[in-house]
Amino acid sequence: MSMAPLVHDRKYGELDQVVGAYLGQPADDTAERRGAALTAYLRHTWHTRPWALGAAEQQLREYAQNPPGRLRHELGEFYAVPDVGVPEGGVQEWLRLLAQHIRASVESGDVPPPAPPQTRWEWHARFPELGQLLGGWFSQDMPDEFDDHDAALADYLATTDPGLVARVCGELQELLALDLAEPDYATAVAELGMEVDPPAPYTPAAWLVLVAERTAVPPARYGRGQEEPGPQPEG
């Protein structure tokens, strides 16, 4: 019997966010220093959902103190901590250490300073809709599905809700405002799921500017079969 979604979210939802931030990153936190993965989680969560930090601390501590027993394992009613490189016997102590760091951050107001994303998790947490665009339309399969980059982007614009397109436009503006070096923009698009090179002669940054301009154009107001009203007579 699998766990109901509401039960999962209530007991483990924010724990899952914290642990997910470590996928592909070393769990190298110590009592004196938090690692890059936890710093990325704190930086993003302080900025977007500071109220979630208390839930994260509580869920981490409760799981460390009361790990699932044999019966819950048999029933499937437990959260399986992903393998992030922590030895099996040290998971509880590691979770307890993370809870301590989060609690210290909240109680002291120790907020990581603003910075570009430093981990894959942070890139996707900060730019979720852009990750959908790049990973969904510009994966390694793009050359088999579309004639070129313009055709892929046109398909995205034609099939995606205008509200989501507006979010992508905003995320592109935010990404470009970071004013990164060109190699860092290449890293950014790769982390966000792009698996093909930008079209010649564009660099990654220049192509992102082009995509931002395309997504900023509002969609046509009038659909097929609707006529645009003509000029109104002057009163």
Helices and strands as residue ranges (DSSP letters): H 5-20, H 36-48, H 52-65, H 70-75, G 88-90, H 91-108, H 120-126, H 128-137, H 142-145, H 149-159, H 162-177, H 182-191, H 204-216
